[in-house]
Amino acid sequence: MDSTSLLSFICLTSSADVGIIIGLGRVKHLKTHKLKGDIMKEGHLINKINRLIPIAKATPMSEFYDDDSTGIWIRGSEHSYKGTLSYDRLLFEYYLDDEGVHPDLAKIVEDANWMWEPYDSGTLMLYPN
């Protein structure tokens, strides 16, 4: 796929599973799933993540870009966290592709009908689905 095609690529897996990619670079991850209710509001999801996984340091994306962007920046994505696992691992491990986000954080994000996407190899962003 050339860079022009990548600028506006739409992936439809079924009528209930829809994902949209709009970007200038290579997309590392897009996970689509059936929506199970409403999309959680940004502020509510930030509070939930910070309550359940304080090391994540979920922050409005507007602080990352210094504008009015919608989304969540996981400032603590390079910190180790055990959670429900039997071992510590990073909240975000870029090189693990689809398994890159810690399962506890991934479940919170999916249940809120949001999706995750790396900004770079050490920065994790969340967007409403």
Backbone as XML, in Angstrom:
<?xml version="1.0"?>
<chain id="A" units="angstrom">
  <residue number="1" name="MET">
    <atom name="N" x="0.850" y="-1.169" z="0.000"/>
    <atom name="CA" x="0.000" y="0.000" z="0.000"/>
    <atom name="C" x="0.895" y="1.230" z="0.000"/>
  </residue>
  <residue number="2" name="ASP">
    <atom name="N" x="0.647" y="2.158" z="-0.906"/>
    <atom name="CA" x="1.474" y="3.365" z="-0.945"/>
    <atom name="C" x="0.998" y="4.379" z="0.083"/>
  </residue>
  <residue number="3" name="SER">
    <atom name="N" x="1.804" y="5.439" z="0.294"/>
    <atom name="CA" x="1.492" y="6.411" z="1.349"/>
    <atom name="C" x="0.198" y="7.162" z="1.072"/>
  </residue>
  <residue number="4" name="THR">
    <atom name="N" x="-0.162" y="7.345" z="-0.190"/>
    <atom name="CA" x="-1.420" y="8.023" z="-0.502"/>
    <atom name="C" x="-2.605" y="7.177" z="-0.057"/>
  </residue>
  <residue number="5" name="SER">
    <atom name="N" x="-2.522" y="5.876" z="-0.315"/>
    <atom name="CA" x="-3.604" y="4.980" z="0.105"/>
    <atom name="C" x="-3.706" y="4.907" z="1.616"/>
  </residue>
  <residue number="6" name="LEU">
    <atom name="N" x="-2.553" y="4.982" z="2.295"/>
    <atom name="CA" x="-2.533" y="4.878" z="3.744"/>
    <atom name="C" x="-3.164" y="6.080" z="4.421"/>
  </residue>
  <residue number="7" name="LEU">
    <atom name="N" x="-3.177" y="7.217" z="3.740"/>
    <atom name="CA" x="-3.750" y="8.420" z="4.338"/>
    <atom name="C" x="-5.210" y="8.226" z="4.699"/>
  </residue>
  <residue number="8" name="SER">
    <atom name="N" x="-5.915" y="7.460" z="3.932"/>
    <atom name="CA" x="-7.329" y="7.299" z="4.199"/>
    <atom name="C" x="-7.740" y="5.866" z="3.874"/>
  </residue>
  <residue number="9" name="PHE">
    <atom name="N" x="-7.486" y="4.964" z="4.793"/>
    <atom name="CA" x="-7.758" y="3.550" z="4.602"/>
    <atom name="C" x="-8.854" y="3.141" z="5.574"/>
  </residue>
  <residue number="10" name="ILE">
    <atom name="N" x="-9.861" y="2.486" z="5.063"/>
    <atom name="CA" x="-10.960" y="2.063" z="5.932"/>
    <atom name="C" x="-11.032" y="0.544" z="5.910"/>
  </residue>
  <residue number="11" name="CYS">
    <atom name="N" x="-11.063" y="-0.023" z="7.088"/>
    <atom name="CA" x="-11.106" y="-1.474" z="7.243"/>
    <atom name="C" x="-12.473" y="-1.863" z="7.789"/>
  </residue>
  <residue number="12" name="LEU">
    <atom name="N" x="-13.247" y="-2.612" z="6.999"/>
    <atom name="CA" x="-14.559" y="-3.070" z="7.447"/>
    <atom name="C" x="-14.517" y="-4.589" z="7.562"/>
  </residue>
  <residue number="13" name="THR">
    <atom name="N" x="-14.713" y="-5.111" z="8.745"/>
    <atom name="CA" x="-14.668" y="-6.556" z="8.926"/>
    <atom name="C" x="-16.062" y="-7.176" z="8.931"/>
  </residue>
  <residue number="14" name="SER">
    <atom name="N" x="-17.061" y="-6.436" z="9.294"/>
    <atom name="CA" x="-18.462" y="-6.846" z="9.190"/>
    <atom name="C" x="-19.294" y="-5.614" z="9.502"/>
  </residue>
  <residue number="15" name="SER">
    <atom name="N" x="-20.581" y="-5.733" z="9.430"/>
    <atom name="CA" x="-21.407" y="-4.554" z="9.690"/>
    <atom name="C" x="-21.291" y="-4.071" z="11.128"/>
  </residue>
  <residue number="16" name="ALA">
    <atom name="N" x="-20.926" y="-4.951" z="12.062"/>
    <atom name="CA" x="-20.822" y="-4.558" z="13.471"/>
    <atom name="C" x="-19.401" y="-4.225" z="13.894"/>
  </residue>
  <residue number="17" name="ASP">
    <atom name="N" x="-18.413" y="-4.673" z="13.132"/>
    <atom name="CA" x="-17.013" y="-4.428" z="13.480"/>
    <atom name="C" x="-16.431" y="-3.427" z="12.497"/>
  </residue>
  <residue number="18" name="VAL">
    <atom name="N" x="-16.158" y="-2.211" z="12.954"/>
    <atom name="CA" x="-15.664" y="-1.184" z="12.051"/>
    <atom name="C" x="-14.444" y="-0.519" z="12.656"/>
  </residue>
  <residue number="19" name="GLY">
    <atom name="N" x="-13.391" y="-0.361" z="11.852"/>
    <atom name="CA" x="-12.205" y="0.356" z="12.308"/>
    <atom name="C" x="-11.761" y="1.321" z="11.234"/>
  </residue>
  <residue number="20" name="ILE">
    <atom name="N" x="-11.318" y="2.492" z="11.607"/>
    <atom name="CA" x="-10.862" y="3.488" z="10.639"/>
    <atom name="C" x="-9.438" y="3.885" z="10.978"/>
  </residue>
  <residue number="21" name="ILE">
    <atom name="N" x="-8.593" y="3.914" z="9.953"/>
    <atom name="CA" x="-7.209" y="4.336" z="10.120"/>
    <atom name="C" x="-7.021" y="5.599" z="9.300"/>
  </residue>
  <residue number="22" name="ILE">
    <atom name="N" x="-6.578" y="6.665" z="9.932"/>
    <atom name="CA" x="-6.224" y="7.879" z="9.210"/>
    <atom name="C" x="-4.893" y="8.323" z="9.770"/>
  </residue>
  <residue number="23" name="GLY">
    <atom name="N" x="-3.879" y="8.353" z="8.949"/>
    <atom name="CA" x="-2.574" y="8.723" z="9.464"/>
    <atom name="C" x="-1.560" y="8.937" z="8.371"/>
  </residue>
  <residue number="24" name="LEU">
    <atom name="N" x="-0.402" y="9.421" z="8.749"/>
    <atom name="CA" x="0.655" y="9.692" z="7.802"/>
    <atom name="C" x="1.730" y="8.621" z="7.804"/>
  </residue>
  <residue number="25" name="GLY">
    <atom name="N" x="1.794" y="7.813" z="8.853"/>
    <atom name="CA" x="2.847" y="6.812" z="8.961"/>
    <atom name="C" x="2.283" y="5.413" z="8.955"/>
  </residue>
  <residue number="26" name="ARG">
    <atom name="N" x="3.154" y="4.449" z="9.184"/>
    <atom name="CA" x="2.762" y="3.056" z="9.241"/>
    <atom name="C" x="1.923" y="2.824" z="10.489"/>
  </residue>
  <residue number="27" name="VAL">
    <atom name="N" x="0.811" y="2.185" z="10.339"/>
    <atom name="CA" x="-0.055" y="1.901" z="11.474"/>
    <atom name="C" x="0.434" y="0.625" z="12.126"/>
  </residue>
  <residue number="28" name="LYS">
    <atom name="N" x="0.731" y="0.687" z="13.400"/>
    <atom name="CA" x="1.258" y="-0.444" z="14.146"/>
    <atom name="C" x="0.133" y="-1.347" z="14.648"/>
  </residue>
  <residue number="29" name="HIS">
    <atom name="N" x="-0.996" y="-0.764" z="15.010"/>
    <atom name="CA" x="-2.042" y="-1.577" z="15.624"/>
    <atom name="C" x="-3.411" y="-0.968" z="15.369"/>
  </residue>
  <residue number="30" name="LEU">
    <atom name="N" x="-4.344" y="-1.810" z="15.043"/>
    <atom name="CA" x="-5.749" y="-1.433" z="15.036"/>
    <atom name="C" x="-6.528" y="-2.678" z="15.385"/>
  </residue>
  <residue number="31" name="LYS">
    <atom name="N" x="-7.228" y="-2.638" z="16.467"/>
    <atom name="CA" x="-8.036" y="-3.776" z="16.869"/>
    <atom name="C" x="-9.487" y="-3.344" z="16.840"/>
  </residue>
  <residue number="32" name="THR">
    <atom name="N" x="-10.287" y="-4.035" z="16.070"/>
    <atom name="CA" x="-11.709" y="-3.730" z="16.038"/>
    <atom name="C" x="-12.454" y="-4.797" z="16.830"/>
  </residue>
  <residue number="33" name="HIS">
    <atom name="N" x="-13.551" y="-4.417" z="17.397"/>
    <atom name="CA" x="-14.382" y="-5.375" z="18.108"/>
    <atom name="C" x="-15.802" y="-4.872" z="18.102"/>
  </residue>
  <residue number="34" name="LYS">
    <atom name="N" x="-16.730" y="-5.769" z="18.400"/>
    <atom name="CA" x="-18.135" y="-5.383" z="18.449"/>
    <atom name="C" x="-18.347" y="-4.423" z="19.606"/>
  </residue>
  <residue number="35" name="LEU">
    <atom name="N" x="-19.018" y="-3.337" z="19.337"/>
    <atom name="CA" x="-19.323" y="-2.381" z="20.391"/>
    <atom name="C" x="-20.334" y="-2.991" z="21.352"/>
  </residue>
  <residue number="36" name="LYS">
    <atom name="N" x="-20.062" y="-2.858" z="22.633"/>
    <atom name="CA" x="-20.933" y="-3.411" z="23.672"/>
    <atom name="C" x="-21.492" y="-2.255" z="24.484"/>
  </residue>
  <residue number="37" name="GLY">
    <atom name="N" x="-22.297" y="-1.424" z="23.886"/>
    <atom name="CA" x="-22.856" y="-0.291" z="24.604"/>
    <atom name="C" x="-22.216" y="1.013" z="24.181"/>
  </residue>
  <residue number="38" name="ASP">
    <atom name="N" x="-22.354" y="2.001" z="25.028"/>
    <atom name="CA" x="-21.849" y="3.335" z="24.725"/>
    <atom name="C" x="-20.340" y="3.423" z="24.886"/>
  </residue>
  <residue number="39" name="ILE">
    <atom name="N" x="-19.775" y="4.421" z="24.237"/>
    <atom name="CA" x="-18.357" y="4.726" z="24.394"/>
    <atom name="C" x="-18.206" y="5.555" z="25.668"/>
  </residue>
  <residue number="40" name="MET">
    <atom name="N" x="-17.334" y="5.116" z="26.563"/>
    <atom name="CA" x="-17.125" y="5.829" z="27.818"/>
    <atom name="C" x="-16.529" y="7.204" z="27.540"/>
  </residue>
  <residue number="41" name="LYS">
    <atom name="N" x="-16.944" y="8.194" z="28.299"/>
    <atom name="CA" x="-16.409" y="9.544" z="28.155"/>
    <atom name="C" x="-14.941" y="9.583" z="28.576"/>
  </residue>
  <residue number="42" name="GLU">
    <atom name="N" x="-14.192" y="10.446" z="27.921"/>
    <atom name="CA" x="-12.753" y="10.558" z="28.166"/>
    <atom name="C" x="-12.418" y="10.735" z="29.644"/>
  </residue>
  <residue number="43" name="GLY">
    <atom name="N" x="-13.054" y="11.682" z="30.294"/>
    <atom name="CA" x="-12.767" y="11.957" z="31.700"/>
    <atom name="C" x="-13.063" y="10.777" z="32.601"/>
  </residue>
  <residue number="44" name="HIS">
    <atom name="N" x="-14.153" y="10.066" z="32.311"/>
    <atom name="CA" x="-14.504" y="8.887" z="33.108"/>
    <atom name="C" x="-13.481" y="7.775" z="32.930"/>
  </residue>
  <residue number="45" name="LEU">
    <atom name="N" x="-13.029" y="7.587" z="31.678"/>
    <atom name="CA" x="-12.034" y="6.538" z="31.434"/>
    <atom name="C" x="-10.698" y="6.891" z="32.090"/>
  </residue>
  <residue number="46" name="ILE">
    <atom name="N" x="-10.305" y="8.150" z="32.038"/>
    <atom name="CA" x="-9.074" y="8.585" z="32.707"/>
    <atom name="C" x="-9.161" y="8.273" z="34.207"/>
  </residue>
  <residue number="47" name="ASN">
    <atom name="N" x="-10.282" y="8.628" z="34.816"/>
    <atom name="CA" x="-10.455" y="8.361" z="36.252"/>
    <atom name="C" x="-10.423" y="6.872" z="36.561"/>
  </residue>
  <residue number="48" name="LYS">
    <atom name="N" x="-11.065" y="6.054" z="35.721"/>
    <atom name="CA" x="-11.095" y="4.613" z="35.951"/>
    <atom name="C" x="-9.691" y="4.012" z="35.836"/>
  </residue>
  <residue number="49" name="ILE">
    <atom name="N" x="-8.966" y="4.381" z="34.781"/>
    <atom name="CA" x="-7.606" y="3.857" z="34.609"/>
    <atom name="C" x="-6.731" y="4.262" z="35.786"/>
  </residue>
  <residue number="50" name="ASN">
    <atom name="N" x="-6.769" y="5.526" z="36.168"/>
    <atom name="CA" x="-5.915" y="6.007" z="37.257"/>
    <atom name="C" x="-6.298" y="5.424" z="38.615"/>
  </residue>
  <residue number="51" name="ARG">
    <atom name="N" x="-7.548" y="5.053" z="38.784"/>
    <atom name="CA" x="-7.983" y="4.408" z="40.024"/>
    <atom name="C" x="-7.520" y="2.953" z="40.070"/>
  </residue>
  <residue number="52" name="LEU">
    <atom name="N" x="-7.639" y="2.233" z="38.933"/>
    <atom name="CA" x="-7.302" y="0.809" z="38.904"/>
    <atom name="C" x="-5.816" y="0.535" z="38.648"/>
  </residue>
  <residue number="53" name="ILE">
    <atom name="N" x="-5.172" y="1.408" z="37.865"/>
    <atom name="CA" x="-3.746" y="1.240" z="37.536"/>
    <atom name="C" x="-3.066" y="2.609" z="37.670"/>
  </residue>
  <residue number="54" name="PRO">
    <atom name="N" x="-2.829" y="3.075" z="38.898"/>
    <atom name="CA" x="-2.295" y="4.431" z="39.103"/>
    <atom name="C" x="-0.979" y="4.704" z="38.361"/>
  </residue>
  <residue number="55" name="ILE">
    <atom name="N" x="-0.160" y="3.683" z="38.173"/>
    <atom name="CA" x="1.133" y="3.864" z="37.506"/>
    <atom name="C" x="0.960" y="4.266" z="36.033"/>
  </residue>
  <residue number="56" name="ALA">
    <atom name="N" x="-0.229" y="4.045" z="35.472"/>
    <atom name="CA" x="-0.486" y="4.393" z="34.066"/>
    <atom name="C" x="-0.440" y="5.906" z="33.834"/>
  </residue>
  <residue number="57" name="LYS">
    <atom name="N" x="-0.820" y="6.674" z="34.841"/>
    <atom name="CA" x="-0.829" y="8.137" z="34.736"/>
    <atom name="C" x="-1.600" y="8.615" z="33.499"/>
  </residue>
  <residue number="58" name="ALA">
    <atom name="N" x="-2.822" y="8.103" z="33.328"/>
    <atom name="CA" x="-3.662" y="8.507" z="32.197"/>
    <atom name="C" x="-3.918" y="10.009" z="32.253"/>
  </residue>
  <residue number="59" name="THR">
    <atom name="N" x="-3.741" y="10.663" z="31.118"/>
    <atom name="CA" x="-3.808" y="12.121" z="31.015"/>
    <atom name="C" x="-4.531" y="12.485" z="29.722"/>
  </residue>
  <residue number="60" name="PRO">
    <atom name="N" x="-5.329" y="13.560" z="29.713"/>
    <atom name="CA" x="-5.951" y="13.961" z="28.449"/>
    <atom name="C" x="-4.890" y="14.200" z="27.364"/>
  </residue>
  <residue number="61" name="MET">
    <atom name="N" x="-5.166" y="13.726" z="26.169"/>
    <atom name="CA" x="-4.242" y="13.897" z="25.063"/>
    <atom name="C" x="-3.982" y="15.369" z="24.765"/>
  </residue>
  <residue number="62" name="SER">
    <atom name="N" x="-4.915" y="16.215" z="25.134"/>
    <atom name="CA" x="-4.748" y="17.656" z="24.907"/>
    <atom name="C" x="-3.498" y="18.189" z="25.612"/>
  </residue>
  <residue number="63" name="GLU">
    <atom name="N" x="-3.080" y="17.543" z="26.705"/>
    <atom name="CA" x="-1.846" y="17.959" z="27.382"/>
    <atom name="C" x="-0.602" y="17.537" z="26.609"/>
  </residue>
  <residue number="64" name="PHE">
    <atom name="N" x="-0.690" y="16.452" z="25.856"/>
    <atom name="CA" x="0.436" y="15.982" z="25.044"/>
    <atom name="C" x="0.649" y="16.927" z="23.854"/>
  </residue>
  <residue number="65" name="TYR">
    <atom name="N" x="-0.454" y="17.263" z="23.173"/>
    <atom name="CA" x="-0.379" y="18.096" z="21.975"/>
    <atom name="C" x="-0.544" y="19.591" z="22.250"/>
  </residue>
  <residue number="66" name="ASP">
    <atom name="N" x="-0.948" y="19.957" z="23.470"/>
    <atom name="CA" x="-1.219" y="21.343" z="23.828"/>
    <atom name="C" x="-2.277" y="21.952" z="22.903"/>
  </residue>
  <residue number="67" name="ASP">
    <atom name="N" x="-3.375" y="21.197" z="22.730"/>
    <atom name="CA" x="-4.507" y="21.675" z="21.945"/>
    <atom name="C" x="-5.775" y="21.030" z="22.497"/>
  </residue>
  <residue number="68" name="ASP">
    <atom name="N" x="-6.828" y="20.948" z="21.714"/>
    <atom name="CA" x="-8.083" y="20.373" z="22.211"/>
    <atom name="C" x="-8.336" y="18.960" z="21.672"/>
  </residue>
  <residue number="69" name="SER">
    <atom name="N" x="-7.269" y="18.184" z="21.476"/>
    <atom name="CA" x="-7.374" y="16.817" z="20.952"/>
    <atom name="C" x="-8.220" y="15.932" z="21.859"/>
  </residue>
  <residue number="70" name="THR">
    <atom name="N" x="-8.935" y="14.995" z="21.237"/>
    <atom name="CA" x="-9.693" y="13.998" z="21.977"/>
    <atom name="C" x="-8.857" y="12.735" z="22.048"/>
  </residue>
  <residue number="71" name="GLY">
    <atom name="N" x="-8.742" y="12.177" z="23.214"/>
    <atom name="CA" x="-7.990" y="10.949" z="23.411"/>
    <atom name="C" x="-7.286" y="10.975" z="24.749"/>
  </residue>
  <residue number="72" name="ILE">
    <atom name="N" x="-6.570" y="9.898" z="25.035"/>
    <atom name="CA" x="-5.887" y="9.756" z="26.321"/>
    <atom name="C" x="-4.440" y="9.355" z="26.067"/>
  </residue>
  <residue number="73" name="TRP">
    <atom name="N" x="-3.546" y="10.020" z="26.754"/>
    <atom name="CA" x="-2.118" y="9.741" z="26.715"/>
    <atom name="C" x="-1.796" y="8.933" z="27.970"/>
  </residue>
  <residue number="74" name="ILE">
    <atom name="N" x="-1.214" y="7.753" z="27.801"/>
    <atom name="CA" x="-0.794" y="6.936" z="28.943"/>
    <atom name="C" x="0.653" y="7.312" z="29.253"/>
  </residue>
  <residue number="75" name="ARG">
    <atom name="N" x="0.824" y="8.268" z="30.160"/>
    <atom name="CA" x="2.163" y="8.789" z="30.483"/>
    <atom name="C" x="3.059" y="7.746" z="31.137"/>
  </residue>
  <residue number="76" name="GLY">
    <atom name="N" x="2.480" y="6.777" z="31.797"/>
    <atom name="CA" x="3.273" y="5.760" z="32.487"/>
    <atom name="C" x="3.435" y="4.480" z="31.685"/>
  </residue>
  <residue number="77" name="SER">
    <atom name="N" x="3.315" y="4.552" z="30.376"/>
    <atom name="CA" x="3.311" y="3.343" z="29.547"/>
    <atom name="C" x="4.608" y="2.544" z="29.605"/>
  </residue>
  <residue number="78" name="GLU">
    <atom name="N" x="5.700" y="3.161" z="30.040"/>
    <atom name="CA" x="6.974" y="2.443" z="30.108"/>
    <atom name="C" x="7.298" y="1.932" z="31.520"/>
  </residue>
  <residue number="79" name="HIS">
    <atom name="N" x="6.307" y="1.957" z="32.413"/>
    <atom name="CA" x="6.498" y="1.450" z="33.770"/>
    <atom name="C" x="6.056" y="-0.003" z="33.861"/>
  </residue>
  <residue number="80" name="SER">
    <atom name="N" x="6.700" y="-0.760" z="34.737"/>
    <atom name="CA" x="6.333" y="-2.155" z="34.970"/>
    <atom name="C" x="5.114" y="-2.239" z="35.880"/>
  </residue>
  <residue number="81" name="TYR">
    <atom name="N" x="4.295" y="-3.245" z="35.625"/>
    <atom name="CA" x="3.061" y="-3.431" z="36.390"/>
    <atom name="C" x="2.738" y="-4.933" z="36.389"/>
  </residue>
  <residue number="82" name="LYS">
    <atom name="N" x="2.346" y="-5.454" z="37.540"/>
    <atom name="CA" x="2.011" y="-6.869" z="37.648"/>
    <atom name="C" x="0.515" y="-7.100" z="37.444"/>
  </residue>
  <residue number="83" name="GLY">
    <atom name="N" x="-0.295" y="-6.409" z="38.206"/>
    <atom name="CA" x="-1.744" y="-6.566" z="38.091"/>
    <atom name="C" x="-2.175" y="-8.000" z="38.290"/>
  </residue>
  <residue number="84" name="THR">
    <atom name="N" x="-2.981" y="-8.530" z="37.375"/>
    <atom name="CA" x="-3.498" y="-9.893" z="37.494"/>
    <atom name="C" x="-2.525" y="-10.942" z="36.959"/>
  </residue>
  <residue number="85" name="LEU">
    <atom name="N" x="-1.391" y="-10.505" z="36.409"/>
    <atom name="CA" x="-0.391" y="-11.456" z="35.915"/>
    <atom name="C" x="0.446" y="-11.991" z="37.076"/>
  </residue>
  <residue number="86" name="SER">
    <atom name="N" x="1.176" y="-13.057" z="36.836"/>
    <atom name="CA" x="2.043" y="-13.624" z="37.875"/>
    <atom name="C" x="3.443" y="-13.022" z="37.827"/>
  </residue>
  <residue number="87" name="TYR">
    <atom name="N" x="3.653" y="-12.041" z="36.957"/>
    <atom name="CA" x="4.967" y="-11.402" z="36.781"/>
    <atom name="C" x="4.783" y="-9.940" z="36.369"/>
  </residue>
  <residue number="88" name="ASP">
    <atom name="N" x="5.818" y="-9.142" z="36.590"/>
    <atom name="CA" x="5.795" y="-7.746" z="36.143"/>
    <atom name="C" x="6.069" y="-7.674" z="34.651"/>
  </residue>
  <residue number="89" name="ARG">
    <atom name="N" x="5.404" y="-6.742" z="33.973"/>
    <atom name="CA" x="5.716" y="-6.439" z="32.581"/>
    <atom name="C" x="5.359" y="-4.977" z="32.343"/>
  </residue>
  <residue number="90" name="LEU">
    <atom name="N" x="5.881" y="-4.406" z="31.283"/>
    <atom name="CA" x="5.587" y="-3.015" z="30.969"/>
    <atom name="C" x="4.109" y="-2.862" z="30.629"/>
  </residue>
  <residue number="91" name="LEU">
    <atom name="N" x="3.555" y="-1.690" z="30.932"/>
    <atom name="CA" x="2.174" y="-1.430" z="30.527"/>
    <atom name="C" x="2.052" y="-1.456" z="29.013"/>
  </residue>
  <residue number="92" name="PHE">
    <atom name="N" x="3.115" y="-1.037" z="28.315"/>
    <atom name="CA" x="3.099" y="-1.039" z="26.855"/>
    <atom name="C" x="4.443" y="-1.519" z="26.326"/>
  </residue>
  <residue number="93" name="GLU">
    <atom name="N" x="4.422" y="-2.609" z="25.574"/>
    <atom name="CA" x="5.623" y="-3.161" z="24.950"/>
    <atom name="C" x="5.422" y="-3.157" z="23.438"/>
  </residue>
  <residue number="94" name="TYR">
    <atom name="N" x="5.951" y="-2.152" z="22.799"/>
    <atom name="CA" x="5.763" y="-1.884" z="21.377"/>
    <atom name="C" x="6.023" y="-3.105" z="20.503"/>
  </residue>
  <residue number="95" name="TYR">
    <atom name="N" x="7.051" y="-3.849" z="20.795"/>
    <atom name="CA" x="7.475" y="-4.938" z="19.917"/>
    <atom name="C" x="6.637" y="-6.213" z="20.058"/>
  </residue>
  <residue number="96" name="LEU">
    <atom name="N" x="5.650" y="-6.205" z="20.925"/>
    <atom name="CA" x="4.760" y="-7.357" z="21.053"/>
    <atom name="C" x="3.512" y="-7.209" z="20.180"/>
  </residue>
  <residue number="97" name="ASP">
    <atom name="N" x="3.474" y="-6.195" z="19.333"/>
    <atom name="CA" x="2.372" y="-5.961" z="18.400"/>
    <atom name="C" x="1.006" y="-5.989" z="19.086"/>
  </residue>
  <residue number="98" name="ASP">
    <atom name="N" x="0.140" y="-6.925" z="18.693"/>
    <atom name="CA" x="-1.232" y="-6.958" z="19.214"/>
    <atom name="C" x="-1.323" y="-7.251" z="20.703"/>
  </residue>
  <residue number="99" name="GLU">
    <atom name="N" x="-0.284" y="-7.825" z="21.281"/>
    <atom name="CA" x="-0.258" y="-8.132" z="22.707"/>
    <atom name="C" x="0.547" y="-7.089" z="23.474"/>
  </residue>
  <residue number="100" name="GLY">
    <atom name="N" x="0.825" y="-5.955" z="22.854"/>
    <atom name="CA" x="1.710" y="-4.948" z="23.423"/>
    <atom name="C" x="1.193" y="-4.240" z="24.657"/>
  </residue>
  <residue number="101" name="VAL">
    <atom name="N" x="-0.109" y="-4.157" z="24.810"/>
    <atom name="CA" x="-0.686" y="-3.482" z="25.977"/>
    <atom name="C" x="-0.944" y="-4.524" z="27.064"/>
  </residue>
  <residue number="102" name="HIS">
    <atom name="N" x="-0.568" y="-4.171" z="28.299"/>
    <atom name="CA" x="-0.795" y="-5.066" z="29.445"/>
    <atom name="C" x="-2.257" y="-5.517" z="29.418"/>
  </residue>
  <residue number="103" name="PRO">
    <atom name="N" x="-2.533" y="-6.812" z="29.640"/>
    <atom name="CA" x="-3.909" y="-7.316" z="29.554"/>
    <atom name="C" x="-4.907" y="-6.592" z="30.458"/>
  </residue>
  <residue number="104" name="ASP">
    <atom name="N" x="-4.485" y="-6.146" z="31.634"/>
    <atom name="CA" x="-5.403" y="-5.433" z="32.529"/>
    <atom name="C" x="-5.835" y="-4.102" z="31.915"/>
  </residue>
  <residue number="105" name="LEU">
    <atom name="N" x="-4.872" y="-3.373" z="31.346"/>
    <atom name="CA" x="-5.190" y="-2.094" z="30.706"/>
    <atom name="C" x="-5.992" y="-2.326" z="29.430"/>
  </residue>
  <residue number="106" name="ALA">
    <atom name="N" x="-5.629" y="-3.336" z="28.656"/>
    <atom name="CA" x="-6.349" y="-3.643" z="27.418"/>
    <atom name="C" x="-7.820" y="-3.943" z="27.696"/>
  </residue>
  <residue number="107" name="LYS">
    <atom name="N" x="-8.091" y="-4.659" z="28.779"/>
    <atom name="CA" x="-9.484" y="-4.992" z="29.131"/>
    <atom name="C" x="-10.270" y="-3.736" z="29.492"/>
  </residue>
  <residue number="108" name="ILE">
    <atom name="N" x="-9.668" y="-2.847" z="30.262"/>
    <atom name="CA" x="-10.336" y="-1.592" z="30.623"/>
    <atom name="C" x="-10.652" y="-0.794" z="29.361"/>
  </residue>
  <residue number="109" name="VAL">
    <atom name="N" x="-9.684" y="-0.697" z="28.466"/>
    <atom name="CA" x="-9.847" y="0.072" z="27.224"/>
    <atom name="C" x="-10.942" y="-0.539" z="26.355"/>
  </residue>
  <residue number="110" name="GLU">
    <atom name="N" x="-10.906" y="-1.856" z="26.175"/>
    <atom name="CA" x="-11.906" y="-2.532" z="25.345"/>
    <atom name="C" x="-13.303" y="-2.409" z="25.936"/>
  </residue>
  <residue number="111" name="ASP">
    <atom name="N" x="-13.423" y="-2.593" z="27.252"/>
    <atom name="CA" x="-14.736" y="-2.488" z="27.905"/>
    <atom name="C" x="-15.330" y="-1.089" z="27.791"/>
  </residue>
  <residue number="112" name="ALA">
    <atom name="N" x="-14.473" y="-0.077" z="27.643"/>
    <atom name="CA" x="-14.929" y="1.310" z="27.507"/>
    <atom name="C" x="-15.239" y="1.663" z="26.049"/>
  </residue>
  <residue number="113" name="ASN">
    <atom name="N" x="-15.055" y="0.687" z="25.144"/>
    <atom name="CA" x="-15.229" y="0.898" z="23.700"/>
    <atom name="C" x="-14.247" y="1.929" z="23.149"/>
  </residue>
  <residue number="114" name="TRP">
    <atom name="N" x="-13.025" y="1.851" z="23.634"/>
    <atom name="CA" x="-11.918" y="2.653" z="23.122"/>
    <atom name="C" x="-10.922" y="1.704" z="22.479"/>
  </residue>
  <residue number="115" name="MET">
    <atom name="N" x="-9.932" y="2.244" z="21.765"/>
    <atom name="CA" x="-8.869" y="1.440" z="21.184"/>
    <atom name="C" x="-7.533" y="2.079" z="21.507"/>
  </residue>
  <residue number="116" name="TRP">
    <atom name="N" x="-6.459" y="1.309" z="21.409"/>
    <atom name="CA" x="-5.128" y="1.828" z="21.691"/>
    <atom name="C" x="-4.315" y="1.862" z="20.408"/>
  </residue>
  <residue number="117" name="GLU">
    <atom name="N" x="-3.361" y="2.792" z="20.393"/>
    <atom name="CA" x="-2.461" y="2.917" z="19.256"/>
    <atom name="C" x="-1.163" y="3.553" z="19.739"/>
  </residue>
  <residue number="118" name="PRO">
    <atom name="N" x="-0.016" y="3.017" z="19.332"/>
    <atom name="CA" x="1.247" y="3.637" z="19.733"/>
    <atom name="C" x="1.464" y="4.958" z="19.003"/>
  </residue>
  <residue number="119" name="TYR">
    <atom name="N" x="1.987" y="5.930" z="19.710"/>
    <atom name="CA" x="2.442" y="7.172" z="19.087"/>
    <atom name="C" x="3.859" y="6.945" z="18.572"/>
  </residue>
  <residue number="120" name="ASP">
    <atom name="N" x="4.648" y="6.257" z="19.389"/>
    <atom name="CA" x="5.990" y="5.807" z="19.016"/>
    <atom name="C" x="6.287" y="4.581" z="19.869"/>
  </residue>
  <residue number="121" name="SER">
    <atom name="N" x="7.513" y="4.109" z="19.879"/>
    <atom name="CA" x="7.813" y="2.852" z="20.566"/>
    <atom name="C" x="7.695" y="2.911" z="22.084"/>
  </residue>
  <residue number="122" name="GLY">
    <atom name="N" x="7.519" y="4.087" z="22.657"/>
    <atom name="CA" x="7.393" y="4.192" z="24.099"/>
    <atom name="C" x="6.203" y="4.996" z="24.569"/>
  </residue>
  <residue number="123" name="THR">
    <atom name="N" x="5.345" y="5.402" z="23.657"/>
    <atom name="CA" x="4.211" y="6.265" z="23.997"/>
    <atom name="C" x="2.918" y="5.640" z="23.525"/>
  </residue>
  <residue number="124" name="LEU">
    <atom name="N" x="1.988" y="5.444" z="24.439"/>
    <atom name="CA" x="0.713" y="4.818" z="24.133"/>
    <atom name="C" x="-0.413" y="5.853" z="24.190"/>
  </residue>
  <residue number="125" name="MET">
    <atom name="N" x="-1.258" y="5.820" z="23.178"/>
    <atom name="CA" x="-2.425" y="6.703" z="23.091"/>
    <atom name="C" x="-3.692" y="5.861" z="23.006"/>
  </residue>
  <residue number="126" name="LEU">
    <atom name="N" x="-4.778" y="6.388" z="23.548"/>
    <atom name="CA" x="-6.089" y="5.730" z="23.485"/>
    <atom name="C" x="-7.053" y="6.655" z="22.754"/>
  </residue>
  <residue number="127" name="TYR">
    <atom name="N" x="-7.916" y="6.062" z="21.939"/>
    <atom name="CA" x="-8.898" y="6.810" z="21.171"/>
    <atom name="C" x="-10.266" y="6.143" z="21.288"/>
  </residue>
  <residue number="128" name="PRO">
    <atom name="N" x="-11.354" y="6.940" z="21.238"/>
    <atom name="CA" x="-12.685" y="6.332" z="21.248"/>
    <atom name="C" x="-12.881" y="5.519" z="19.973"/>
  </residue>
  <residue number="129" name="ASN">
    <atom name="N" x="-13.540" y="4.379" z="20.092"/>
    <atom name="CA" x="-13.796" y="3.513" z="18.946"/>
    <atom name="C" x="-14.877" y="4.084" z="18.057"/>
  </residue>
</chain>
